[in-house]
């Protein structure tokens, strides 16, 4: 049996996070949530995360900082949710 992938939801709006987590769990993923940037730091530094979904309630600078520090080779894949007016 394949290992379950671990997906971190970071600063994803509450109205979306619950449904998204349920959807991902029904499809066999483990989901972790971090509402605040400091929670994300703790979650990502512990390793073991496969994909990070960064919500638009995190500032652009904070999202890029997480990507710079924890993404890249050997790190998790990142999905950044942005507003249409955001320049990433």
C-alpha positions in Angstrom: 0.0 0.0 0.0 1.4 3.4 -1.0 2.1 6.0 1.7 -0.5 8.7 2.1 0.7 12.1 0.9 0.7 14.9 3.5 -0.8 18.2 2.4 -0.4 21.4 4.5 -3.1 24.1 4.2 -1.4 27.3 5.3 -3.6 30.4 5.9 -6.4 29.1 3.7 -9.7 30.9 4.4 -11.8 29.1 7.0 -14.8 28.9 4.6 -12.7 27.0 2.1 -10.3 25.1 4.4 -12.8 22.7 6.0 -14.3 21.6 2.7 -10.9 21.3 1.0 -9.6 19.2 3.9 -12.6 16.9 3.8 -12.2 16.5 0.0 -8.5 15.7 0.2 -9.0 13.3 3.1 -11.7 11.4 1.3 -9.2 10.9 -1.5 -6.6 9.4 0.8 -4.4 12.3 1.8 -3.4 13.4 5.3 -4.1 17.1 5.9 -2.5 19.4 8.3 -3.6 23.0 8.8 -1.7 26.1 9.9 -3.8 29.3 10.3 -0.9 31.6 11.2 2.6 32.1 9.7 4.3 30.9 12.9 2.3 27.7 12.8 3.4 27.1 9.2 7.0 27.6 10.2 6.7 24.8 12.9 4.7 22.5 10.5 7.2 22.9 7.6 10.3 22.7 9.6 9.2 19.3 11.0 9.5 17.9 7.5 7.3 15.2 6.0 5.0 17.6 4.1 4.5 16.7 0.4 2.4 19.6 -0.8 1.8 23.1 0.7 -1.3 25.1 -0.3 -0.8 28.7 0.7 -4.0 30.7 1.0 -4.5 34.3 0.0 -4.8 35.5 3.6 -1.1 35.2 3.9 0.8 38.3 2.6 2.7 37.9 -0.7 6.0 38.4 1.1 5.2 35.8 3.7 4.1 33.3 1.0 7.3 33.9 -1.0 9.4 33.6 2.1 7.9 30.1 2.9 8.5 29.1 -0.7 12.1 30.3 -0.6 12.9 28.6 2.7 11.1 25.3 2.4 10.5 24.7 -1.3 13.0 23.6 -3.9 14.8 20.3 -4.4 13.8 17.9 -1.7 11.1 20.2 -0.3 7.4 20.1 -0.7 5.6 21.3 -3.8 3.8 24.7 -3.3 0.5 25.9 -4.6 0.0 29.6 -4.0 -3.6 30.9 -4.0 -3.5 34.6 -5.1 -6.0 37.3 -5.7 -6.3 38.4 -9.4 -4.5 41.7 -8.6 -1.5 40.0 -6.9 1.8 40.0 -8.6 3.7 36.9 -7.5 
